Amino acid sequence: MAAQNNAPLPDGLEIAGYRIVKKIASGGFSIVYLAYDTDGNAVAIKEYLPSALALRQEGELVPVVEKSKLSVFRIGLKCFFEEGRALARISHPNVVRVLNFFRAHDTVYMVMAYESGHSLQEHIQKQHQRGANVGEKFIRQIFMQTLNGLREVHANKLLHLDLKPANIYLRRDGTPMLLDFGAARQTVNTDSPKLTPMYTPGFAAPELYSKTEALGPWTDVYSIGASIFCCMTGSPPQPADQRRKEDKMEAHFTRLEGEYSPELLRVVRWALELDPLARPQSLFALQKLLRLPEVESAPPPAPSALDKLRGLVQRMGLGRKPAPDTLQG
């Protein structure tokens, strides 16, 4: 991911009824601030500011966008705004809550509820630095709840498309919350003035590497499997494009035998199938196996010809076009 090379808004700035306290995160597409509303409630404000398209110097408020990049910047701006509205319709304890969105400084801002805690990625790193594995009970509990939130997202015709431990936030009470939706996380296509989905290698399903394959719930399923694998090993799986050339994942699974139950390893294997039709076609199918403390010893059944046909029909119905989500660096 590209680094954010733009100057953040100054601490103490009043904007649309919010007071900026400090920058708390940044990336190639946005800057996130801690702020307070007029009632003194803490909020997180995400500013659309793709570093590849816009430049803001220290002391300035309005970014400068070159004419050649303006059309792409405006497309992203429109997507970001529409995605904020879409997410604002979702009210679920395991999905980040969007409170407001507004335009200012020739860009768009999304206001979200601020929660104290840390990312699942930070938790994984701490555990592995101590030489400890992330426990299976913890994995099952966290991803059961994460899937509850993701099912609500899918019910609203949205896809996440950038699921990874860094985008699963653990509140202080341990409950997870989905952050940083990626269906509209974009990278500039230099061949034409449009935006194309960006992916995180290792966590991205193989269809995200293609311009023609359909995206759907099965795409997020792959990323859930990759995130569970990362909990187990401390690292993401082998990137999908490399796996298509020479798949080395079986050796990793062999090393995990004895550390985790055969049932959980089978679930992760199933979610990480390279063929989209060979994966669970819905989150419920995946969640059903995670929910049970003891899963039947037989591996998940191979999809029948009818299952594959149904999956193909569903994929053709959804098409390639990903649903809108949030832009975040």
C-alpha positions as CSV (number, residue, x, y, z in Angstrom):
1,M,0.0,0.0,0.0
2,A,1.2,3.5,-0.8
3,A,2.2,5.7,2.1
4,Q,0.3,8.8,2.9
5,N,2.6,11.7,2.1
6,N,0.1,14.5,2.7
7,A,0.1,16.8,5.7
8,P,-2.7,16.1,8.1
9,L,-5.2,18.7,9.2
10,P,-3.8,20.7,12.2
11,D,-4.7,19.7,15.7
12,G,-7.5,21.8,17.2
13,L,-9.1,22.6,13.8
14,E,-12.9,23.1,13.9
15,I,-14.6,21.5,11.0
16,A,-18.4,20.9,10.5
17,G,-19.0,20.9,14.2
18,Y,-16.1,18.7,15.1
19,R,-12.8,19.5,16.7
20,I,-9.7,17.6,15.5
21,V,-7.6,16.3,18.3
22,K,-4.9,14.5,16.4
23,K,-4.1,12.1,13.5
24,I,-4.4,8.5,14.6
25,A,-3.9,6.6,11.3
26,S,-3.0,7.2,7.7
27,G,-2.4,5.2,4.5
28,G,-2.4,5.6,0.8
29,F,-6.0,6.7,0.5
30,S,-7.0,8.5,3.7
31,I,-6.1,10.0,7.0
32,V,-8.0,9.2,10.2
33,Y,-8.3,11.7,13.0
34,L,-9.5,11.5,16.6
35,A,-12.0,14.3,17.1
36,Y,-14.8,15.5,19.5
37,D,-18.3,16.5,18.5
38,T,-20.2,19.5,20.1
39,D,-21.4,17.2,23.0
40,G,-17.8,16.2,23.8
41,N,-18.2,12.6,22.4
42,A,-15.1,11.1,20.8
43,V,-15.4,10.2,17.1
44,A,-13.0,9.0,14.4
45,I,-13.1,11.1,11.2
46,K,-11.7,9.6,8.0
47,E,-10.7,12.0,5.3
48,Y,-10.6,10.9,1.6
49,L,-7.1,11.9,0.5
50,P,-5.5,9.5,-2.0
51,S,-1.8,10.3,-2.0
52,A,-1.4,9.2,-5.7
53,L,-3.9,11.8,-6.8
54,A,-3.8,14.7,-4.3
55,L,-1.1,16.8,-2.6
56,R,-1.5,18.9,0.5
57,Q,1.4,20.8,2.0
58,E,1.9,21.7,5.6
59,G,-0.3,24.6,6.7
60,E,-2.8,24.0,3.9
61,L,-6.4,22.7,4.2
62,V,-7.4,22.1,0.5
63,P,-5.4,19.5,-1.4
64,V,-4.1,20.2,-4.9
65,V,-5.1,17.8,-7.6
66,E,-3.5,17.9,-11.1
67,K,-5.9,18.4,-14.0
68,S,-4.9,15.0,-15.4
69,K,-5.9,13.3,-12.2
70,L,-9.0,15.3,-11.4
71,S,-11.5,12.9,-13.1
72,V,-10.2,9.9,-11.2
73,F,-10.1,11.9,-7.9
74,R,-13.8,12.9,-8.4
75,I,-14.8,9.3,-9.1
76,G,-13.2,8.2,-5.9
77,L,-14.8,11.1,-4.1
78,K,-18.2,10.1,-5.3
79,C,-17.7,6.5,-4.3
80,F,-16.4,7.4,-0.9
81,F,-19.5,9.6,-0.2
82,E,-22.0,7.0,-1.5
83,E,-20.2,4.2,0.4
84,G,-20.5,6.2,3.6
85,R,-24.2,6.5,3.1
86,A,-24.5,2.8,2.5
87,L,-22.6,1.9,5.6
88,A,-24.6,4.4,7.6
89,R,-27.6,2.1,7.0
90,I,-25.9,-0.7,8.8
91,S,-26.3,-0.9,12.6
92,H,-24.6,-4.0,14.0
93,P,-22.3,-4.5,17.0
94,N,-19.6,-6.2,14.8
95,V,-19.5,-3.5,12.1
96,V,-18.0,0.0,12.4
97,R,-20.8,2.5,13.0
98,V,-20.9,5.5,10.5
99,L,-22.5,8.5,12.2
100,N,-22.1,11.2,9.6
101,F,-20.4,12.3,6.4
102,F,-19.8,15.7,5.0
103,R,-17.9,17.7,2.3
104,A,-15.2,20.2,3.2
105,H,-11.9,21.4,1.8
106,D,-12.8,20.0,-1.7
107,T,-12.9,16.4,-0.3
108,V,-15.2,14.2,1.8
109,Y,-15.1,13.1,5.4
110,M,-16.7,10.1,7.1
111,V,-17.5,10.3,10.9
112,M,-17.4,7.0,12.8
113,A,-18.0,6.0,16.4
114,Y,-14.6,5.9,18.2
115,E,-13.8,2.8,20.1
116,S,-10.9,2.0,22.4
117,G,-9.0,-1.2,21.7
118,H,-6.5,-2.6,19.2
119,S,-6.5,-4.6,16.0
120,L,-6.5,-8.4,15.7
121,Q,-3.2,-8.0,13.9
122,E,-1.7,-6.3,17.0
123,H,-3.0,-9.2,19.1
124,I,-1.5,-11.8,16.8
125,Q,1.9,-10.0,16.9
126,K,1.9,-9.8,20.6
127,Q,1.0,-13.5,21.0
128,H,3.7,-14.7,18.6
129,Q,6.3,-12.3,20.1
130,R,5.7,-14.1,23.4
131,G,6.1,-17.5,21.5
132,A,2.4,-18.3,22.1
133,N,-0.2,-19.4,19.6
134,V,-3.5,-17.7,19.3
135,G,-5.8,-20.2,20.9
136,E,-8.5,-22.1,19.0
137,K,-11.3,-21.1,21.3
138,F,-10.4,-17.4,20.9
139,I,-10.2,-17.9,17.1
140,R,-13.7,-19.5,17.0
141,Q,-15.2,-16.9,19.2
142,I,-13.7,-13.9,17.3
143,F,-14.6,-15.2,13.9
144,M,-18.1,-16.3,14.8
145,Q,-18.8,-12.7,15.8
146,T,-16.9,-11.3,12.8
147,L,-19.0,-13.4,10.5
148,N,-22.2,-12.1,12.3
149,G,-21.2,-8.6,11.2
150,L,-20.1,-9.7,7.7
151,R,-23.5,-11.4,7.2
152,E,-25.2,-8.1,7.9
153,V,-22.9,-6.4,5.4
154,H,-23.7,-9.0,2.7
155,A,-27.4,-8.6,3.5
156,N,-27.0,-5.0,2.6
157,K,-25.6,-5.9,-0.8
158,L,-22.1,-4.9,0.2
159,L,-18.8,-6.8,0.1
160,H,-15.8,-6.1,2.3
161,L,-13.0,-7.3,-0.1
162,D,-10.2,-6.3,2.2
163,L,-10.7,-8.6,5.2
164,K,-7.5,-9.1,7.2
165,P,-6.5,-9.0,10.9
166,A,-5.6,-5.4,10.6
167,N,-9.2,-4.6,9.6
168,I,-10.7,-6.5,12.5
169,Y,-10.7,-4.3,15.6
170,L,-11.0,-5.7,19.1
171,R,-12.8,-3.5,21.6
172,R,-11.6,-3.5,25.2
173,D,-14.3,-6.0,26.0
174,G,-12.9,-8.3,23.3
175,T,-15.7,-8.1,20.8
176,P,-14.6,-7.7,17.2
177,M,-15.6,-5.0,14.8
178,L,-15.1,-4.8,11.0
179,L,-13.3,-1.8,9.8
180,D,-11.9,-0.3,6.6
181,F,-14.1,-1.8,3.9
182,G,-12.2,-2.5,0.7
183,A,-14.7,-2.8,-2.2
184,A,-13.9,0.8,-3.0
185,R,-10.4,0.7,-1.8
186,Q,-8.9,1.8,-5.0
187,T,-5.7,2.1,-6.9
188,V,-5.3,4.3,-10.0
189,N,-5.5,2.5,-13.3
190,T,-3.0,4.5,-15.5
191,D,-4.5,3.2,-18.8
192,S,-7.8,4.9,-18.3
193,P,-9.5,7.3,-16.0
194,K,-11.1,4.8,-13.7
195,L,-10.5,3.1,-10.4
196,T,-10.0,-0.6,-9.9
197,P,-10.1,-2.6,-6.7
198,M,-6.9,-3.0,-4.7
199,Y,-6.1,-6.1,-2.7
200,T,-3.8,-7.2,0.0
201,P,-1.6,-10.1,-1.1
202,G,-2.0,-13.2,1.0
203,F,-5.5,-12.2,2.2
204,A,-6.9,-11.6,-1.3
205,A,-8.9,-14.3,-3.1
206,P,-7.5,-15.3,-6.5
207,E,-10.5,-13.7,-8.3
208,L,-9.4,-10.3,-7.1
209,Y,-6.3,-10.7,-9.3
210,S,-8.5,-11.0,-12.3
211,K,-10.5,-8.4,-14.2
212,T,-13.1,-10.9,-15.4
213,E,-13.9,-13.2,-12.5
214,A,-17.0,-12.5,-10.5
215,L,-16.8,-11.3,-6.9
216,G,-19.2,-12.4,-4.2
217,P,-19.6,-13.7,-0.7
218,W,-17.1,-16.5,-1.6
219,T,-14.5,-13.8,-2.1
220,D,-14.8,-12.6,1.5
221,V,-14.9,-16.3,2.6
222,Y,-11.3,-16.7,1.3
223,S,-10.1,-13.7,3.3
224,I,-11.7,-15.1,6.4
225,G,-9.8,-18.3,5.9
226,A,-6.6,-16.3,5.3
227,S,-7.2,-14.3,8.5
228,I,-7.7,-17.4,10.6
229,F,-4.5,-18.9,9.1
230,C,-2.7,-15.7,10.1
231,C,-3.9,-16.2,13.6
232,M,-2.4,-19.7,13.6
233,T,0.9,-18.9,12.1
234,G,1.5,-15.2,12.6
235,S,1.8,-14.6,8.8
236,P,-0.7,-14.5,5.9
237,P,-1.0,-17.5,3.5
238,Q,1.0,-17.8,0.3
239,P,-0.4,-15.2,-2.1
240,A,-3.1,-16.6,-4.4
241,D,-1.4,-15.7,-7.6
242,Q,1.7,-17.7,-6.5
243,R,-0.5,-20.6,-5.3
244,R,-1.9,-20.9,-8.8
245,K,1.6,-21.5,-10.1
246,E,3.0,-23.7,-7.2
247,D,0.8,-24.2,-4.2
248,K,2.9,-24.7,-1.1
249,M,0.1,-24.4,1.5
250,E,-0.2,-28.1,2.3
251,A,3.3,-28.0,4.0
252,H,2.0,-25.2,6.3
253,F,-1.1,-27.1,7.2
254,T,1.0,-30.2,8.0
255,R,3.1,-28.1,10.5
256,L,-0.1,-26.9,12.2
257,E,-1.4,-30.5,12.8
258,G,-1.4,-31.1,16.6
259,E,-1.5,-27.3,17.3
260,Y,-5.2,-27.0,16.2
261,S,-8.0,-29.4,15.8
262,P,-8.3,-31.3,12.5
263,E,-11.8,-29.8,12.2
264,L,-10.6,-26.2,12.3
265,L,-7.8,-26.9,9.9
266,R,-10.3,-28.5,7.5
267,V,-12.5,-25.3,7.7
268,V,-9.5,-23.1,6.8
269,R,-8.5,-25.4,4.0
270,W,-12.1,-25.2,2.6
271,A,-12.2,-21.4,2.9
272,L,-8.8,-21.2,1.1
273,E,-9.7,-23.2,-1.9
274,L,-8.4,-21.5,-5.1
275,D,-11.6,-22.4,-7.0
276,P,-14.4,-20.1,-5.9
277,L,-17.0,-22.8,-6.5
278,A,-15.1,-25.2,-4.2
279,R,-15.3,-22.8,-1.2
280,P,-18.4,-22.2,1.0
281,Q,-20.7,-20.1,-1.1
282,S,-22.2,-18.4,1.9
283,L,-21.0,-17.2,5.3
284,F,-23.6,-19.3,7.0
285,A,-22.0,-22.5,5.7
286,L,-18.6,-21.4,7.2
287,Q,-20.1,-20.1,10.4
288,K,-22.0,-23.4,11.0
289,L,-18.7,-25.2,11.2
290,L,-17.0,-22.6,13.4
291,R,-19.9,-22.6,15.8
292,L,-19.8,-26.3,16.6
293,P,-17.1,-27.2,19.2
294,E,-16.8,-30.6,17.6
295,V,-17.3,-31.0,13.8
296,E,-17.9,-34.3,12.1
297,S,-14.6,-35.9,11.4
298,A,-15.4,-36.2,7.7
299,P,-14.1,-33.3,5.6
300,P,-16.7,-30.9,4.1
301,P,-18.4,-32.6,1.2
302,A,-17.2,-31.8,-2.3
303,P,-19.7,-29.5,-4.1
304,S,-22.0,-31.4,-6.4
305,A,-22.6,-30.5,-10.0
306,L,-25.9,-28.8,-8.8
307,D,-24.0,-26.9,-6.1
308,K,-21.6,-25.6,-8.7
309,L,-24.4,-24.7,-11.1
310,R,-26.2,-22.7,-8.3
311,G,-22.9,-21.0,-7.4
312,L,-22.3,-20.1,-11.0
313,V,-25.8,-18.7,-11.4
314,Q,-25.4,-16.6,-8.3
315,R,-22.0,-15.3,-9.4
316,M,-23.5,-14.4,-12.8
317,G,-26.3,-12.6,-11.1
318,L,-23.9,-10.6,-8.9
319,G,-21.6,-9.9,-11.7
320,R,-18.1,-8.4,-11.5
321,K,-19.1,-5.0,-10.1
322,P,-18.3,-4.9,-6.4
323,A,-20.7,-3.2,-4.0
324,P,-19.6,0.1,-2.5
325,D,-17.7,0.2,0.8
326,T,-15.3,2.6,2.4
327,L,-12.1,4.0,1.2
328,Q,-9.4,3.9,3.8
329,G,-5.6,4.1,3.7
